[in-house]
Amino acid sequence: MFIFPIIYFSAFFIALKNLISRNIQGVLIFLIFGLPIYTTSLSLALQYGFADIVPFMQPLKELLILATLGIGVWELKNRIRLQAIDYIILAYFFINLLYVILPIGQYGLSDKLIAFKSSSFFTLIYYTGRIFDPARIYISKYFHYVLAVFIAAAGILVFEIISDQHFQTLTGYADFNFYFFNQEATGNYGLSWTFETSTGLRRFASFFANPLEFAASTLLTLAILAGLYTRDDNKIKVDTLGIIAIIATQFSIFFAISRSSLASYLIMVFIYALITKKKLVLKIIYAGFVALAIYFIFFMLVINPDLYEFIYETITFTNPSSVGHVLAWLEGIEAIATNPLGLGLGESGRVAGSLGDTTGGENQYLVIGVQTGIISLLLYAGMHLYFIKNCWKWYPYLSGKERQVCLSLLLMKIGFIIPLLTSELESSVYISYLSWFLSGVFVQMIAGKTPKILKLSDDDIEKGLNAEN
């Protein structure tokens, strides 16, 4: 079990060694291998009696990003041509920074800084990717690493299912949360309520922090799969690793039992079929919805009544979790309407949640809006809209690694829409760090380029030739 802290430290020092050698793409080693097991590594370090080193393990991810960003800025040869998204992200960062200084809210400077890091550090991750020279990044290699890590996660999931036991009961997860975050164990399995449904059905998390992060990582992996194996002509060429990874995502998304991520998974497949013009896939999807309805009605009633009841309560909003989400959203919306400039950093999300006094519930947009107001909320939403719009616009005109990143990022941003509404997704370090790093890389790839205005059809070309003759 101690292999996880060893992997965590090894990934950090390998990335650091690459950084010292000015190979700054080495930071991806830590993002891919270290961050998925972040909470598990810290929990095991505490369980094995190394509580004193846990506080030193926690900031390694931020320090590595800051060091990478600093070296990247130092080695810049050309001035960055700022794009619209750069100004949006800068505005968001400085507005939130202003709330650290202003005497707004009930929390002190230390709590405000924690809340600021939780809601705004992703901007620095974005700029770390933004200053990268895309020619120096071997995207395909790192995308394969992502698949390998997720296959390993699916392997842990198989162990959980066979043993009918959460992996977190072996890693000291509950003790870690109590020791460092003052959160007592809840639920029927001695972890937290998020590890089970309202009917008592287990929700597994593999070696991730919780089932929600595990489910969201499934979406990230699916997006990487699509980008990696879709060729420039939109044909799919999958190797053995890819086939295993696809099966692993389908297997994992069901046992994480996250309603938002399951819906997002299906939406991502549909969007992929649309943008790559896969008519056969679209027909399969339509037929699949019909088959799913039949399966749900005639099969699940007999085989797994608990899962049937869970889904039924979700659809009808009679599930306690769904009702709780709606009530928390209404509370957050009311708080924003009453205080459009925000209640102050820490009033929602991680800081307030640790004290049991949060406003707005698990919704990334509302967490931001409650803390720093509607302007921050609109800026944050604008970032996601920018990437969805521009990835969709640029995809037909890119090739190679640029096309891989573009398609993967498009599917990620679309796939994360629903989980952002039902969780504080930026607190999932693996999801946040890797997706925002790739966001910066994508903007760097398209900066200074102009997409073709029109792709001529065969008829257009023929007409043009006739006109010349």
N, C-alpha and C positions, 0 to 999 in steps of 0.2 A: 504493500500500500504506500510505502514511503517513496515509491517510484515517482509519484505525482509531484511532490515538492522538488525532487531531483530534476525532473523534466522542466519544471517551471524555472528553476535557477539556471539550468543548462541553456534553455532558450534565451534567457536574458543575457547571459555572458557570451553566447555565440553572436547575438545581435550586437552587443557592445564591442566585441572584437572586430566585427565587420565595420562598425561605425568608426572605430579608431583607425582602421585601414582605409577610411573614406569610401567604403562601400555601403552607402546609406540605405540601399534596398534591403540590407540585412535586418532592418527593423521588422520586416514582414515575418521573419522567423519567429520573433516573440509574439507578434499579433496572432499568428496562426497556431502556434504550438503552446504558448504560455497562457494566453487569455481564456481559452475555453475551460481550462482547469484551474483558473484563478482561485475561486472560492474553495474548491476541493483541496488545493494545495495549502491554503491558509488554515483550513479546518484540520487537516492532518498534521500540520506543524504544531498546532495547539494540542492536538490529541497525543502526540508523541513527546510532549513536555517542553516544546520550544516556543512557549508563549512570548518570550522576549524578542524573538526574531520576526514575529508576525508584523509588528509595526514597521519594520524595515522592508518587509516583502510588499506591503500594500502600495507604497508610492513608486515602486520600480517602473511601473507602466508609464506614469506621468513623467518621471525623470528621463526615461528613454525617448519619449516623444519630444520633450523639450530639447534634449541634447541633439536629436536628429534634426529638429527644426533649426536650431542654432547653427549647426555645421552646414546645413543646406543653405541658409541665408549667407553665411560666410563665404561659401564657394560659388555663389551666384555669379555668373559671367555676364549675363544680360539682365537688364531691368525687366521686371514682370509687367506685362500689359494687363492691367486690372480689367476684369470683366464685371458685368452687372452683379453676378452672384458674389463676387469678392466684396463689393460695397455692401450688399445685404448682410453678409456674414460679419463684416467689420462693424456695421451699425448695431447688430444684435449683441456682439461681444461687448462693445463699449457702453451700451445701455445697461446691460447686466452688471458691468463693472461699476457703473455709477451707483447702482443700488447697494454695492458693498460699502461705499463711502457715506452715502446719505443716511441720516438717522430715521429710516423708515422701517417699521416692524418692531417686533418685541425681542428679536434675537441679537446676541452680541456679535462681535467681529469674527470670532472663530467659527461660529455656526453659519454666519453669512458666507464665509469663505468656502466652507464645505458645500453649502447650497450652490454657490457660484460655480465651483468646480463641477458639481453634478450636472448643472444645467448648461454650462458654457464651455467646458473643456474640449468638447467635440470641435469647436471652431479652430483650435490650435492643431488638432489632428488633421482637419481639412487642409490647413495651410502647410502642414508637413508633406502631404501628398501633392499639394499645389506647386511646390518648388522643385519637385522631382523632374529629372530629365527622363521622359518615357522611354527613350532609347536605351537607358541603362537598367530597365526593369524587365526581367524575364517572367512576364505575366503567366505564361502557360505553366511554368514550373511551380509557381506559388499557388496557382489554382488547383493543380494536382495535389499539393500538400493539404489544401482545404478539404478535398475529398477524402484523403487518407485519414485525416483527423476525425471526420464525421463517421467514417466506416468503423473506426475504433470506438466511437461513442455508441454506435449501434451494437457493437459487440458487448459493451457494458450493459446496454438495455436488455439484450438476450439473457444475460446473467440475472438481471433484476426480475425478469418475467418468470424464468425457470424457478428461481428461489422464492418468488413472490415476496420480495424484500426490496425496499428502496436502498440504493447504493449509499445514500446520505446517512443512513443509520450506522454505517460502518466507518464513516469518515469524521465523525464528531461534528456534524453540521449544526445540530441543535445547541451544543455547548459553545461553538464559535459565535453563533448569533447572540446568545445570552451574554457571553463574556465581553464581546466588543460592541454590541448594539443594544444590549439590554432588552432583547426580545425573547420572551419565554416560549418554550415549545408548545404548540397547540395541535389540535387535530387528533385523529385516532391512531396515528402512527408515530407520534412523538417528534414531529418535525414542524410543519406549519400547515394551515388549511389549504395552501396552494398545491400541496402534494396529494390531494384527493378531491373528488367531486362531492356534491351535496348528497349523493346517494352512497358515499363511502367507497366508490371505485378508485383504485390507486391511479395516480398520475405520476409517471416516471420522468426522471430528469437526467439519467446517465451520469456523466461526470460534470455536467453544467450546474450552475448555481440553483436553478429551480426548473420546473416543467415549462414555464413560460419562456425562459431563455433557451431551453432545449428546442422547443417548438419553433421559436424565431430563428434559431440556427439552421433548422431544417429549410426554412425559406431562403436563407442566405446561400446554403449549399445548393439548393435547386437552381437559384439564379446563376451561380458559378458554373453548374453543370451545363446550363443552356448556353452561356457565353463561350465556354471552353470547347464544346463539341458541335457547335453550329458553324459551318464553314461560310466563306464569303458568298457562296451561291445559295445560302440558306438550307443546304442539305445537311443532314445530321450524320456524323461519323463518330461512333462511340466505341471505346476500347473496353477491355475487361474491367478496369478500375471504374470506369464510368457506369457500366451496367450494375456493378455491385453498389455503387453510390446511389444510383436511382432507386434500387430496391430498398436500400437503407433509409432513404428519405421517406418513402411510402410507408415503410414499417414503423418508423419513428414518429411520424406525424399523428398516427392513430393512438399510439401508446402514451404520448405526451398529453393527449386529450385536451388540447387547447382549441376551443371553438373558433377564436379569431384567426389563429394560424392555419387551421384546417380550411376555413373559408378562403383565406389568402392564398393557400397552396393551389386550390382549384382555380382561383382568379388568375394566378400567375401562369398556369398552363394555358388558360384561355387567351390571355394577352400574348403569350409566346406564339400561339397558333395564328393570331391576328397579324402580328408584326412580321412574322416570317412567311405569311400566306400559306399556311399548312391546312388546306381544305379538308384533307383526310382526318387530321387531328381534330378539327372543329366538328366534323360529323361524329367522330368517336366521343367527343365531349358531350354533344347533344344526346347521343344514345346513352352515354354514361349516366346522365342526369335521370333519364327514364329508368335505367336499371337500378340506380341508387334508390329511387323512390320505391320500386318494387321490393328491393332488398330490405329497406327500412320497414316497410309495412308488414311483409309476410315472414321475414327471417329473424329480424332482431327481436321481435316480440317473443319469440320462442327461445332463441339462443342466449341473448343477453338483455334481459328486461331492465337492468340497472342503466345500461348505456342508452337504451331506448328512452327511458324516463328522463335521463339527463338531457338528451337532445330535444325531447318534446318540451321540457320545461324551459329550455333555452329559447326555442322558437316562440313560445307563448309568453316569454318574459315572466314566468312564475318561478324560475329557478332563483334561490336566495342570492346567488352570486350576481346574476343578471339584474335583479332588483336592486341589489346593493350598488352596482355600477351606475344604474340610472339615477338613484337618489344622490350619489356622490357627484355625478355630473351636474345635476340640477343645483346642488350646493355650490359647486365651482362656478357655474355660469352666473348664479346670483351674486357671488362674491366679486366677479369681474364686472358685472353690470353696476354694482354698487360702488366699486373702487376700480375704475378703468385704468388707473395708473399703477395698480398693484398694491398688495398688502405688505410687500417686503420679502426679501430673500429668506428662505427657510420656512415660510408660512404654509407651504405645501410641498409634498414629496418626501425625500429621505429624512431630512432633519426633523420636520414636524411629525413624520410617521414614527420615528424612533421614540418620540415623546407621547404618542397617541393623541396628537392634537392637529392632525392634518386637515386641510380644506381642499376639496375638489376630487379626492379619490385617485384611482389609478388611471390617469389619462395624461399623456405627455403634454398635449396642447394646453390642457387646463392647469397642469402643474406650473407651466411657464406663465400663463396668463394671470393666475392668482398671485404669483410672486412679483412679477415685474410688469404686469399690465398688458393691455390689448395690443400695444405697438410691438412688443416683443413677440407676442403670439402671432401676429400677422407676418412679422419677419420670418419667424420659424416656419410657418406654413408656406410662405413664399419660397423658401429654400427648396422644399420638397416639390412644389409645383414647377419650379425652374428646372430641376433635374429630370422630372418626368417629361416635361415639354421638350427640352433640348435633347435628351437621349432619344426620344422618339423621332425628332427632326433629323438628327445626325446619323442615325443607324444606317439608312440606305447608302450613305456616302462614305462610310468608313470601311477599312479592311484590316486584316491581321489582328494584332493585339489591341488596336484601338476599337475595333468592332467587338472584340471579346469583352472589353471593359464596359463599353457602351450598353450592350445588351444585358450584361449581368447587373449593371447599376440600374437600368430601367426597371427590370423585374424586381430588384430589391426595393426600390422606392415605392413601387406599386404594392408589392407584397407587405410592406411595413405599415401601410395606411391604417388598416384595421387594428393591428397590435398596438399602434401608437394611441389609438382611442381607448384601449382597455388596459394599458400598462405604462409604466414609466420606462420606456424602452431604452432611453439613453443611459440608464443605470446598468444595463447589460453590457459590460465592457467589451466583450468579444464582438457583439453585433455592432455597437456604436463605433468602436475604434476601426474595425476593418471596413465598414461601409463608408464612413466619412473619409478615411484615407483614400479609398478608391474614388470617392467623389472629387477630391482634390486632383488626383491623377487624371481623371477624365477631363476636367476643365483645362488642365495644362496641355492635354493632348489636342484639344480643339481651339485653344487660344491662338488668335492670329489667322485662323483658317476661315474660309467662306464656303459653305456648302453649295453644291450645284443647285441652281434654281429649279431645274426641270430635268427629268430623265426622259429622253425621247423614246417613243414607242416605235415599232417597226413601220407602222403606217405613217408616222410623222417623218421618219427618215426617207421613206419612199416618195412622199409628197415633196420633200425638199429636193430630192434628186430630179424629180420630174420638172420642178420649177427651174432648176439650173439648166436642164436640157431645153 
